[in-house]
Amino acid sequence: MKKTKKMILPLVSMLVMSILLSACGGGNNASSGENGSSSSDSGKVTISFMHWRGEDSEAFNKTIAAFEKENPNIHVEMQTLPSNQYQSTVQSKISDGSTGDVFASFPGAQFQAFSKAGLFTDLTGSSFLSAYKSKLIEAGQKDGKQYAIPYQLVYNDPIYNVKLFEKYGFTPPKDWEGFLALCQKLKDNGIIPIAFAGADIGPGQFMNTMVMNNAPSDDIFTKVEAGEAKLTDEFWVKTLTQIKELNDKGYFQQDALGTKDPAAGALFIQEKAAMLASGSYQLAQNKQQNPNLEQKLLAPITVSADQAKYEGVHTTTFMLAVNSKSKHPEEAKKFLEFLSKPDVAGAYANQTGQNVTVNDVKYDTPELQVAGEWANKKTVFQPRFTILNGDNQKAVTNSIQAVLSGTSPEEAAQQAQAIIDQHIGK
């Protein structure tokens, strides 16, 4: 009997401990939903926010903290990828809904691919859309519906060093001959005229201002993809010829084709180069690294002054969307609604140096005001983003790199057109 009691007592103790542990742990365990967003017994959910602007993380962390304070039952987890990696891998990451309840999209080819894959939730009719300048969110529309909201307004025009221009008595030229003369004078004074990131972002950025006045119509690349025009036509061969001319005359830095964005930016920041072939999105980071810089934007005018249709290029990008596979679409929409508030958008803009598409935002920094000056200029939506097939877009930018490597403009255009021909009719 005593032996039996000795055996029973440990079993009873183990059972009691098991019940106590179960009671202690049962209330707070988060259970993962099918899409990786978590929800707990208390009703709190976690949504994922995915984008490519890692440099904005500090600003977004403040925004997220404010959102969570206002919405204590929603937690936002942010994940960022480098922009080139984002373009190539994000679709596979978000396609099963395991991440990116709210995600960002580039306009053009990526928006088209996401739309075709059915990844966007239709936001048409959402009350927060009224917070935006209606014309500036059109890039997120398809077939009359609003699938994404472009949050940033960027001017894809080269940046120039104002003090350096003033030192030598230069002003932004109004025609191609004037632009060539400016570059030559800068070179004669031992200054690199244009810092050009030929190894990565340079071709995709610089092509926009170079082609904007050469193009016979704003939809020329749409026509090229439809087989109604060709890259071997005058507009693109001329553009490639002019880029080659700048390179051949030494107006880019040495080995422009092998130069990546940070190295090109450093030449401008260190005031070794007078212009940087990028866009307004780099104004703030340039200023941060060289507080003495005074910067403005200019675009090469590739035609005579009387033939110029446009003064520059704009893009509405960083297009925010709700994943159609999200298990928490209402919470995701709440986050978008919060980002749409003028005070929230303004705080983001002033912390990151990015102009936004939201109405009634006040800009505090000179860099944001510089970009704001372009609101009244005649600009065209970024031509590169009117190319809706990713392979075609790459073929176009690769033709610029081919010219920099020594290929003739005619041959480079022909090689790019051959790739586009493969996609026509598919």
N, C-alpha and C positions, 0 to 999 in steps of 0.2 A: 504493500500500500504506500509506504513512504517513497519507494522507488517510482511509483506511478505519479505521485504528487510532484516529485522532482522533475519529471519529464513534462508535466502539464504546465507548470509555472512559467518556464521560458517561452513556451508557445503562446501563452496568454499575453506575456510582456511584448512579444514581437507583434501580435495582432493590435494591441493598444497603440504601440509606436507607429505602426502603419497607418492607423486611422488618424492619429494626430498629424503626421506628416502630410497626409492627403488633404486634411482640413486646412493646414497652413498654406499649402502651395496652390490650391485650386482657384483662388480668386483672381490672380494676376497673370497667369500664363497667357501669352499672346498666341493666337492661332493664325497661321499663315493662310491667306486666301489663295485661290488658284493662280492669281496674277502676281503673287509675291508681296502685294500690299498686305499689311497685317491688320487684324482687328482683335480687340480684346473683349472680355465679358462685360467690361464697363462701357462698351460702345465706342471707345476711341479707335480711330483708324489711322493707318500710316499710308500716305501717298508718296509716290516717287516723282521727282522733278529732274529731268535729264536734259542737258544742253552742252554746248561746246565752249562756252566762255568762262573758263576756269579763272581768268583774271577778275571776273565779277563776283567771285565766291563770297568775299567779305561783305560786299553790299547786299547780296542775296541772303546771306545768313542773317543780317539785320532785318531784312524784309520778312523772312520766314519767322523770326522770333516775334515780330509784331503781329503777323498773321496768326500764329499759334496762341498768342495772348488773347486775341479777339475770338479765336475759334479753338477753345481748349480741348475739344474732342477730335481735333485733326492734327496729326504730326506729319511734317514734310521732310523727307530725306532727299538730299540733292546729290546727283552724280554728274560729273563732267568728264568729257573726253576732249583731246586736242581736235581742232577743227577738221584737219585732213582725215583723222581716224573716225571722227563723227560721221563724215560724209560717206565713208566706205563701209562702216560696220553697224551704224545705229539701227538700220532697218531690221536686221536680224535680231538685235537685242530687244527691240520693243514689239516685234511682230506677234509674240505669244502672250503679251500682256504681263510678262514677269517683271518688267520695269517700265518707267516712263509713263505713269498715269497722265502727267503733264510733260510734254516734250517740245523741243524747238526744232524747226525745219528751216533750211535754206529755201529761198524762192527758186523757181525754175525747175531744173531737172529733179532735184530731190523732192520738192513739193509734188511734182507730177508722179514720181515713183511711189510716194506714200499714198497719194490719192488713188492710184491704180491698185495698190495693195489693200485699200479699204481701211487704212489705219486712223483716219480722221473721224472724230465725232462732229456731226453737223451742229454748228453754233449759231446758225441763222435765227434771228429773232431774239437772241440773248440781250437782256436789258443793258449789260455793260458795254455793248458795242457802240452805244451812243457817246461813250467817253472818248472815242477816237475820231481823228480827222478822216472822214469817209473815203476820200480820194486815196489816202495813204495805206488803207488796208485792203485795197483791191487785189494785191498780189496773193492774198490768202483766199481768194474766191475761185470757184470753179462751177460751171453750169448754173450760175445764179445763186449759189449757196456759199456761206462763209464757213470754211473749214479750219482756218488758222488765222491768227491775228499778228501781223507784223508789228513788233514792239519797238524796233530801232529804225531810225532814219539816218542813213549814211550817205555821204557825198563821196563818190569814188573818183575824186579829182586829186592830182598830185598836190602835195604840200610844199610850200616854199618858205625860205628863211627871209622874213621881212627886212630885218636889219642888214642882211647881206645884200639884198636887192637895193636898199636905200644907199648903202655904202658906195655902190658902183653906179648909182643913178638909173637902175633898171625898173621897169614897170611890166606887169603881165602883158605879153604881146597879144594882138588881136588877129593875127594870121600866121600862116606857116612860115613864110619868109622871116617874119619878125621873131618867131620862136627859134628858128635856126640861128639867127643873128645873136639872140640872147645867149644861147648855148655856147656859141663860139667865143663871145666876150668873156663868159665865165671861165671857159677852158683856158683862154689866153691869160687870165689872171690867176691861174693855178688852182682853180676850184673845179671839182667834179660837177658838171651841170646837173646830172640826174643819177641818184642812187637807185639802182634797179635790181630787184630780187628775182633774177631770171631763173633760179633753180626751183622756186616754188610759187609764191603768190603773184609775182610781178606780171607775167603774161596775162593772167586772168583779170588783173586790176587795170593795167595800162591799156589793154585793148579797147576798153570801153570809151575812153575819151578820144582815142586815136580813130575809132571807127564811127563815132557818133555823127560827124558831119560828112563823112565819106559815103555813108549808107544812103541809098536812094529812097528808103522808106524805113520807118521805125520797126516794121515787122519783117525786115529783110531776112533775119535768121529763121523766122517761121516759114518764110517762102523757101529758103534753102532746104529745110528739113522736109518740106512738102514736095520737093523736086521742081519748084517753080523758079528757082534761081540757083546759082552755083557759087561756090567759093572761088572758082576760077574767073568769075566776073570781075569787072574793074574795081568795084568797091573794096574787095578784100585784098586783091593783088596790090592795089595802091597802098592800103594800110600796112601790109607787110613790107612794101618797098620803103615806106617812110620810117618804119621801125628799124629796118636794115640801115637806112641812111644815118639815123642817130647813132647806131652802134659803130658803123664804119668810120664815122667822123670823130669817134672817141668821146661822145657826149654821155655815154654810160661809163661807170667805173670799169677798170680792167677785170676781165673774166666775169662779166655780168651774168653769163649763163650758169656759172658755178656758184653764184652768190645767193645765199638764203636770206629770208626776211630779217632775222635779227642782225645780220652783218650789214645789210643795206641800211637798216634803221640806224645802226651805230654811226655810219658815215655821215648821215644827216644830223644826228644828235650832237656829234662832235664837231659839227659845222665844217666838215670837209667837203660836203656836197650841198649844193644850193637848193635842190629839189629832191623829193622822195616820191617815187611812183607808187603810192598806195591810196590812202583816203582819209577822211575825217576821223575815222575810228582810231587812228594812231596819234591824233593831236595830243590827247591827255597824257599818254605814256611817254611821248617825246618830252613834253614839258616837265614831267615828273623826274626824268633823268637829266634834263638840262633846264633849270628854272630860268635861265637867261634867254631862252629861245622865244622869239616872237614869230608866230606862224600864221599863214593864211593859205588859201587854196587857189589853185589856178588849173586850167585845163588847156592842153595844147590844141590850138585851132589849126586843123590840118588843111584848111582851104583858105581862100581869100576872105577878107572881112565881110564882104557883101554876100558871100555864099554861105556864111555860117548860120545854121539853123539853131544850134544849141550852144550854151555857154559851159555846160558841164553835165555831169551824170549823177543821178541819185538812185538809191536802193532802199526799199523797205524790206527789212530782213529780221532775223531772229524771230521767226513766226511761231508763236505759241499755240499749242493745240492740246486737245484732250484725246487720249488714246481710246479708240473705239473698243478695245479689249479690256479697258479698265473695269475693275469690280467696284470702284468708288467714283463714278462719273460726276455725281453731284458735289462731292468734296473737291474734286479736281476743278470743276467749274467755279466753285467758291474761291479757290486760289487764284484763278484767272481774273475773277471779278475784283479781288483785292489788289492785284497787280495793276488793274486798270484805273485805280483811283489817282487823280492828279497829284496829290501829295506823296503817294507811294512811288509813282512813276518819276516824279520830280526828284525825290531823294535818291532813287536809283540813278537817274541821269547825272546828277551833280556829283555823286560818289564815283561813278565809272567813267565820266566824260563821254557818254553816248547820248546823242539826241534821240528823242522818242516820238512816237506818233500820237501820243495822248494829248488831248486838248488842255489848255489852261495850265501848262507846266511852266514854271519859272526857272530859268537857267542862271546859275550864279557865277560860272567860270568864264574867262575870256575865250577859252577853246570852244566851249559849247556855243557861245555867242558868235564866234567866227563861222561855225557851221550854220548857225541860224541865219546869218546874212544871206545865205544861198537860197533861202525859202522864196525870195522874190526874183530869183534869176530863172532863166529859161533852161531847164534841165530835162533830160530824157531818162526814163527808167533803164537801169543797167542792161545794155544789149546782151551781155554774156548770159544773163539769167532768162532771156527769151529763148534760149536754146534748151529744149525740154528733154532731150535725150542725153544722158550722161556721157556716153561714148562719143557722141557728136561734139559735145562741149569740150571734151578732152582733145579731140582731133583739132579743133579750132585753136586752142591754146598751145598745143604741141607744134602747130605750124609756125608760131612765133619763135618757139625754142629752136625749131629747125633752121629758121632764117638766121638766128644768132650764131648757129653752129656752122654757117657757111652755105646752106642750101639756098638756091635762088628763090625769090618770092613766087615765081610762076610754078616752080616744081613743088614747093612747100604747099601751095594752095591746091595743087593737083593731088598730092598725097592725102591731104585732109578731105578733099571732095570724094576720093575713092572710098574712104571709110563711111562717109555719109551716104553714099550711093548704096552701100551694103544694107543700110537700115531703112531706106525708102521702100515703102510698100510692105514692110514687115508687120 
